[in-house]
């Protein structure tokens, strides 16, 4: 992730969690550590490549921790860092708003 100046706090937050997939990955990890396949099941529609790229970017931002247990078969778990947990805490009200308004949002005509 490149260093840059932000115009406001929302700009900074969106830079870390921007895009559809990263927010959903963070949401999936809020319950604790998950293996790669578990995260993929929790985020329907994401490709393996996109999940790998997104996890790497979240790890580089200090939001996600990758734990390699050096076992055979390989065991790698992903979890939120304290920094990541604080981001998810900030996302909770947005998720609640989405739950309350899901029917209205689903009824919006799309192109």
C-alpha positions as CSV (number, residue, x, y, z in Angstrom):
1,X,0.0,0.0,0.0
2,X,1.5,3.4,-1.0
3,X,1.7,6.2,1.4
4,X,-0.5,9.1,0.7
5,X,-2.2,12.1,2.2
6,X,-5.9,11.8,2.9
7,X,-8.6,14.4,2.7
8,X,-10.5,13.1,5.6
9,X,-10.8,10.1,8.0
10,X,-13.3,8.3,5.7
11,X,-10.9,8.6,2.8
12,X,-8.2,6.9,5.0
13,X,-10.6,4.1,6.1
14,X,-11.8,3.4,2.6
15,X,-8.2,3.2,1.4
16,X,-7.6,0.3,3.9
17,X,-10.9,-1.6,3.4
18,X,-11.9,-0.3,0.0
19,X,-13.8,-2.5,-2.4
20,X,-16.5,-5.0,-1.9
21,X,-14.3,-8.0,-1.0
22,X,-12.1,-6.5,1.8
23,X,-15.0,-5.4,3.8
24,X,-16.6,-8.8,3.5
25,X,-13.3,-10.5,4.5
26,X,-13.0,-8.3,7.6
27,X,-16.6,-9.1,8.4
28,X,-15.9,-12.8,8.2
29,X,-12.9,-12.6,10.4
30,X,-14.7,-10.8,13.2
31,X,-15.6,-14.1,14.9
32,X,-11.9,-15.2,15.2
33,X,-9.2,-16.9,13.3
34,X,-10.2,-18.7,10.0
35,X,-8.3,-20.9,7.6
36,X,-8.2,-19.8,4.0
37,X,-11.0,-22.2,2.9
38,X,-13.2,-21.0,5.8
39,X,-12.8,-17.4,4.7
40,X,-13.6,-18.3,1.1
41,X,-16.9,-20.1,2.2
42,X,-17.8,-17.0,4.3
43,X,-17.4,-14.7,1.3
44,X,-19.5,-16.2,-1.5
45,X,-18.6,-15.2,-5.0
46,X,-14.9,-14.3,-4.3
47,X,-12.4,-16.0,-6.5
48,X,-9.4,-17.7,-5.0
49,X,-7.1,-15.2,-6.7
50,X,-9.0,-12.2,-5.4
51,X,-9.1,-13.6,-1.8
52,X,-5.3,-14.2,-1.9
53,X,-4.7,-10.6,-3.2
54,X,-7.1,-9.0,-0.7
55,X,-5.7,-11.0,2.3
56,X,-2.2,-9.9,1.3
57,X,-3.2,-6.2,1.1
58,X,-5.1,-6.4,4.4
59,X,-2.0,-8.0,6.0
60,X,0.3,-5.3,4.5
61,X,-2.0,-2.7,6.0
62,X,-1.7,-4.3,9.4
63,X,-5.3,-5.2,9.6
64,X,-5.0,-9.0,9.2
65,X,-2.5,-11.3,10.8
66,X,-1.4,-14.5,9.0
67,X,-0.3,-17.4,11.2
68,X,1.6,-20.2,9.5
69,X,1.7,-23.2,11.8
70,X,4.4,-25.0,9.7
71,X,2.5,-28.3,9.7
72,X,2.0,-31.0,7.2
73,X,-0.5,-30.6,5.7
74,X,0.0,-26.9,5.7
75,X,-2.1,-24.9,8.2
76,X,-2.4,-21.2,7.8
77,X,-4.9,-19.1,9.8
78,X,-6.0,-15.5,9.3
79,X,-7.2,-13.3,12.1
80,X,-7.8,-9.6,12.8
81,X,-5.1,-7.6,14.5
82,X,-6.2,-5.1,17.2
83,X,-6.0,-2.5,14.5
84,X,-8.3,-4.6,12.3
85,X,-10.7,-5.2,15.2
86,X,-11.0,-1.5,15.7
87,X,-11.9,-1.1,12.0
88,X,-14.5,-3.8,12.2
89,X,-16.0,-2.1,15.3
90,X,-16.3,1.0,13.1
91,X,-18.0,-1.1,10.4
92,X,-20.7,-2.5,12.8
93,X,-23.1,0.5,12.6
94,X,-22.9,0.4,8.8
95,X,-23.7,-3.3,8.8
96,X,-26.6,-2.7,11.1
97,X,-27.9,0.1,8.9
98,X,-27.6,-2.3,5.9
99,X,-29.6,-5.0,7.8
100,X,-32.4,-2.5,8.7
101,X,-32.6,-1.2,5.1
102,X,-31.8,-4.4,3.1
103,X,-35.3,-4.7,1.5
104,X,-35.3,-1.1,0.4
105,X,-31.7,-1.4,-1.0
106,X,-32.6,-4.6,-2.8
107,X,-35.6,-2.9,-4.4
108,X,-33.4,-0.2,-6.0
109,X,-33.4,-0.6,-9.8
110,X,-30.0,-1.5,-11.2
111,X,-28.7,-1.1,-14.7
